[in-house]
């Protein structure tokens, strides 16, 4: 039996024009809260120097549409050439309908459209689902898009330092979008996928509002989380899942042109590199200038390296998401 090879044939990203320095963000929060925060605290603890923040009239779908158009243009394709459109993002325009329909209406596509949501692993999960649908014969070409606006969930006014600690992960965020096209390829493609899920830690962090537990109330619309616990979980399972990739595929770090890792904070990325042995020179750092882009992180990194990749180059993608889940994907450019 000949297995269908599915690869990524185009990649693009979109970023808001509005850039905010982390020092300025801290000044705004401190002033609005009436709190005295140590100078440089946000930047020192996160490593984020600045990030892009969507305007009030820019939405998750806005960023996804911009990235999707660029990906289609780079491939010389029309939106009507797409069989399946997946909006794979932690952010969305609204609870209902699926944001995929908003994206599709703007693009002018007529594909089957649906949302894929799994925190910061949404985009890589979307790529996995797209591959599966192509292998199953349900689609020939799939457009996977994400539009992330997590800065909307930053708590802008703090009552005390206890609340600041609970809300602090939100100050790592930046906004952005990404898109990839997947279709059958003659060589290379997605070679290996692995996942690991530890749902017992689902309460560690997230945005509680908008669902049936907390349908209303501003208090539940802010991101809150216990960063140390989340980091401990990732450290515990991260090395193991990457070791499994090596055992299954026989590939070592030397076999990868790049290693793309979801980036939360600079200290965490440094620690992740230490415990997994990822050569730092193979990483594509975006965190200092763009912040934590949620599920768009891997897509933006991929877009940056895509033009320089040659046929046969391999890339390892490592996803980390609240819930808690991890995911790895080995992709070889056709």
C-alpha positions in Angstrom: 0.0 0.0 0.0 1.4 3.4 -1.0 0.8 6.0 1.7 -0.3 9.5 0.6 2.3 12.1 1.2 1.0 15.4 2.4 3.1 18.5 2.7 3.0 22.2 3.4 3.2 24.0 0.1 2.8 27.7 1.1 3.1 29.7 4.3 2.4 33.3 5.2 1.8 35.5 8.3 0.2 38.8 9.1 1.0 41.2 12.0 -0.8 44.3 13.2 1.0 47.6 12.4 0.6 48.8 16.0 3.7 48.1 18.0 3.9 48.6 21.8 7.1 48.6 23.8 6.9 46.4 26.9 8.1 49.4 29.1 5.2 51.5 27.8 2.8 48.7 28.5 4.0 48.4 32.0 3.7 52.2 32.5 0.1 52.1 31.3 -0.8 49.2 33.6 0.9 50.8 36.6 -0.7 54.2 36.0 -4.2 52.8 35.4 -3.9 50.6 38.5 -2.3 53.1 40.9 0.4 50.5 41.7 4.2 51.0 41.9 5.8 48.4 39.8 9.6 47.9 39.7 11.1 49.5 36.5 11.6 47.0 33.7 9.8 44.2 35.6 7.6 43.0 32.7 10.6 42.9 30.3 13.0 41.3 32.7 10.7 38.5 33.7 9.5 37.7 30.2 12.2 38.7 27.8 9.6 40.4 25.6 10.9 43.8 24.5 7.9 44.8 22.4 4.9 43.2 20.6 2.2 43.9 18.1 -1.3 44.7 19.3 -4.4 44.7 17.1 -6.5 47.9 16.8 -10.0 47.9 18.1 -11.3 47.3 14.5 -8.9 44.4 13.9 -10.1 41.0 14.9 -8.8 37.4 14.9 -10.5 36.9 11.5 -8.8 40.1 10.2 -5.3 38.7 10.8 -6.3 35.2 9.5 -7.7 36.7 6.3 -4.6 38.8 5.6 -2.3 35.8 6.1 -4.6 33.5 4.0 -4.6 35.9 1.1 -0.8 36.1 1.2 -0.4 32.3 1.3 -2.8 31.8 -1.6 -1.1 34.6 -3.6 2.3 33.0 -3.0 1.0 29.7 -4.4 -0.7 31.3 -7.3 -4.1 30.0 -6.2 -7.6 31.3 -5.9 -9.8 30.9 -2.8 -12.0 28.7 -4.9 -9.1 26.2 -5.2 -9.5 25.3 -1.5 -11.6 22.3 -0.5 -11.4 22.7 3.2 -10.8 25.8 5.4 -9.8 25.3 9.0 -9.6 28.3 11.4 -7.3 26.9 14.0 -6.8 29.4 16.8 -7.2 30.0 20.5 -8.8 33.4 19.7 -12.0 33.8 17.8 -14.3 36.6 16.8 -17.3 35.3 18.7 -18.7 32.1 20.3 -21.0 31.4 17.4 -20.8 31.0 14.4 -17.4 29.5 13.8 -14.9 32.1 12.9 -13.9 30.0 9.9 -17.1 31.2 8.2 -16.2 34.8 8.8 -12.8 34.2 7.2 -14.3 32.3 4.3 -16.9 35.0 3.5 -14.1 37.6 3.4 -11.9 35.4 1.2 -14.7 34.4 -1.2 -14.0 30.7 -0.8 -16.7 28.0 -0.9 -14.9 25.2 1.0 -16.2 23.3 3.9 -15.3 25.5 6.9 -14.9 24.8 10.6 -12.9 25.8 13.7 -10.2 23.8 15.5 -9.5 25.0 19.1 -6.9 23.6 21.5 -5.2 26.6 23.1 -1.7 27.3 21.8 -1.7 24.0 19.9 -4.7 24.9 17.8 -2.7 25.7 14.6 -0.5 22.6 14.7 -3.6 20.5 15.5 -5.2 22.1 12.5 -2.3 21.1 10.3 -2.6 17.5 11.6 -6.4 17.4 10.9 -5.8 18.8 7.4 -3.3 16.1 6.6 -5.7 13.4 7.9 -8.5 14.8 5.7 -6.3 14.7 2.6 -5.1 11.1 3.3 -8.7 10.1 3.9 -9.7 11.5 0.5 -12.0 14.1 1.9 -10.1 17.1 0.6 -7.4 17.8 -2.0 -6.2 21.1 -0.8 -6.6 22.5 2.7 -6.1 26.1 4.0 -5.3 26.2 7.7 -5.4 29.7 9.2 -5.0 31.3 12.6 -5.7 34.8 13.9 -4.6 35.4 17.5 -5.6 38.5 19.5 -4.6 37.4 23.1 -3.7 40.9 24.0 -7.5 41.4 24.3 -7.3 39.2 27.4 -4.6 41.2 29.2 -5.7 42.6 32.5 -5.1 46.4 32.1 -6.1 47.4 35.7 -4.7 45.6 38.8 -6.0 45.8 42.3 -3.0 44.4 44.1 0.2 42.4 43.6 -1.6 39.1 44.2 -3.8 39.8 41.2 -0.7 40.9 39.2 0.9 37.5 39.8 -2.3 35.7 38.6 -2.6 37.9 35.5 1.2 38.2 34.7 1.2 35.5 31.9 -1.1 37.8 29.9 1.7 40.4 29.7 3.7 38.1 27.5 1.1 38.2 24.7 1.3 39.7 21.2 -1.2 39.5 18.3 -0.6 37.9 14.9 -1.9 35.6 12.2 -0.6 32.8 10.0 -1.8 30.5 7.2 -0.5 27.4 5.5 -1.6 25.4 2.5 -1.5 21.6 2.6 -1.8 19.2 -0.3 -0.4 15.9 -1.7 3.3 16.0 -2.6 5.5 13.6 -4.4 8.2 13.5 -1.8 9.0 14.6 1.7 5.9 16.1 3.4 4.8 15.5 7.0 6.9 12.5 8.1 6.0 12.1 11.8 3.5 13.3 14.4 3.2 12.7 18.1 1.0 14.1 20.9 0.9 13.9 24.6 -2.0 15.2 26.7 -2.2 15.8 30.5 -5.8 17.0 31.0 -5.6 16.8 34.7 -3.9 20.1 34.6 -6.7 21.9 32.6 -7.2 24.4 35.5 -3.6 25.7 35.4 -4.4 28.6 33.1 -6.8 30.1 30.6 -9.7 32.4 29.9 -12.8 31.2 31.7 -15.4 33.5 30.1 -17.7 33.0 27.2 -18.7 29.4 27.8 -21.5 27.8 29.8 -19.6 28.1 33.1 -19.1 31.8 32.9 -21.3 33.1 30.1 -21.1 36.7 31.2 -18.9 39.0 33.3 -15.8 40.9 32.5 -13.9 39.3 35.3 -13.8 36.0 33.4 -12.6 37.6 30.1 -9.0 38.1 31.3 -6.2 35.5 31.0 -5.2 34.0 34.4 -2.8 31.3 35.1 -0.1 29.8 37.3 3.0 30.0 35.2 5.3 27.9 37.4 2.9 24.9 37.5 2.5 25.0 33.7 6.2 25.3 33.1 6.8 22.3 35.5 4.4 20.1 33.5 6.1 21.1 30.2 9.5 20.4 31.6 8.5 17.0 32.9 7.0 15.7 29.6 8.9 17.8 27.0 12.1 15.9 26.9 10.3 12.5 26.7 8.1 13.4 23.7 11.1 14.7 21.8 13.2 11.6 22.6 10.4 9.5 21.1 10.6 11.4 17.9 14.3 10.5 17.6 13.6 6.8 18.4 10.8 6.5 15.8 12.4 8.5 13.0 16.1 7.9 13.6 16.7 11.6 13.2 19.1 13.7 15.3 19.4 17.4 15.7 21.8 17.5 12.8 19.1 16.3 10.5 16.9 19.3 11.1 17.4 22.7 9.3 15.3 24.4 12.0 13.4 23.6 15.2 10.3 25.7 15.7 9.1 25.8 19.3 6.1 27.6 20.8 7.6 30.5 22.6 6.1 31.7 26.0 8.9 33.6 27.7 12.6 33.9 27.0 13.6 32.2 30.3 11.2 29.3 29.5 12.7 28.9 26.0 16.2 28.9 27.4 15.1 26.2 30.0 13.4 24.2 27.3 16.6 24.3 25.2 18.6 23.1 28.2 16.5 20.1 29.1 15.9 18.9 25.5 19.3 19.6 24.0 17.9 21.6 21.1 20.8 23.5 19.5 20.0 27.2 20.0 21.2 28.1 16.5 18.4 26.0 15.1 15.7 28.0 16.8 13.8 30.9 15.2 13.4 33.4 18.0 10.3 35.7 17.7 9.5 36.2 21.3 11.6 39.3 22.1 10.0 41.4 19.3 6.6 39.8 18.9 5.7 38.3 22.3 3.8 35.1 22.9 1.6 34.8 19.8 -0.4 31.8 21.1 -1.1 29.3 18.3 0.3 31.7 15.6 3.8 31.4 17.1 4.7 28.3 15.0 3.1 29.7 11.9 5.0 33.0 12.1 8.2 31.2 12.7 7.5 28.9 9.7 6.8 31.9 7.5 10.1 33.5 8.3 12.2 30.4 7.2 9.9 29.2 4.4 11.5 31.2 1.5 15.0 29.9 2.3 14.1 26.2 2.7 15.4 23.8 0.0 13.9 20.5 -1.1 14.8 17.9 1.5 15.2 20.3 4.4 13.6 19.0 7.5 11.9 21.1 10.2 10.8 19.9 13.7 7.8 21.7 15.1 7.1 21.5 18.9 3.8 22.7 20.2 2.9 23.5 23.8 -0.6 24.3 24.9 -2.7 24.8 27.9 -5.0 22.0 28.8 -2.2 20.6 29.0 -1.0 19.2 25.6 2.3 18.8 23.7 2.7 18.0 20.0 5.6 17.3 17.7 5.6 17.3 13.9 8.4 16.5 11.5 8.0 18.1 8.1 10.3 17.8 5.1 10.1 20.3 2.2 9.2 18.6 -1.0 
